[in-house]
């Protein structure tokens, strides 16, 4: 992308997504978090025997730095919006463009104009903000993208949480969407690992490279590492594991049947 194109994205307060350092995430682990751990009713990651992590609009803001106040994002089928987008992109009626098609359009477009910004936002909504369930762009994302001047006036953080809950309620153990960056970063960002330096960069999506994620997850699942993690309060302002597991934090140890244990402590952000 050209710098003028990036500036257009920043102007609608979506610049946090330009700072993503991790192009891919471990799919199996991400799906486990979504299918096995995410409780759509309470909007929490529930890890049996370990505790709960709240998934809130503030979590989304800390990770993606999207607009966190304003009007509700209308994610729905709207005839006028569908006709508008179809005319703009020469889309055949009753069909939806493929994500790959819009990506190719963005790559070939060097102009910083509304067509570029709208295409880029379609990709952002269809891949990062809504859990991806197919290879196509859902026409439900069209209404908030018709008037681009209103994009920054919408509460996209709340929208992300709501869409995650909607998608999770439709899941079963054999039907999952293709990983969720949000849940993965929330989980990883709730852990502190001995001898591994976790950057304090904001937004948090800019702190996590694929190598760093792989290193942290490997330690988390390595039964020979004792203790594997210390849990802490981060900038997400969430209720993390220790408060759910144990009442005293004086070097308390939580043991598991498989022989692993966690040495608990609290580190409060200042």
KAUR-V97391 format. One record per helix or strand of 2 or more residues. SS is the DSSP state (hx for helix, st for strand). FROM is the first residue (numbers start at 1). TO is the last residue. If there is no record, write none. Layout:
# KAUR-V97391
ss;from;to
SS;FROM;TO
SS;FROM;TO
This chain:
# KAUR-V97391
ss;from;to
hx;3;11
hx;15;19
hx;27;37
st;38;39
st;44;47
st;51;54
hx;57;64
hx;79;89
hx;99;108
hx;114;129
hx;139;141
hx;143;146
hx;148;153
hx;156;169
hx;181;189
st;191;192
hx;204;206
hx;210;220
st;230;231
hx;241;245
st;253;255
st;261;263
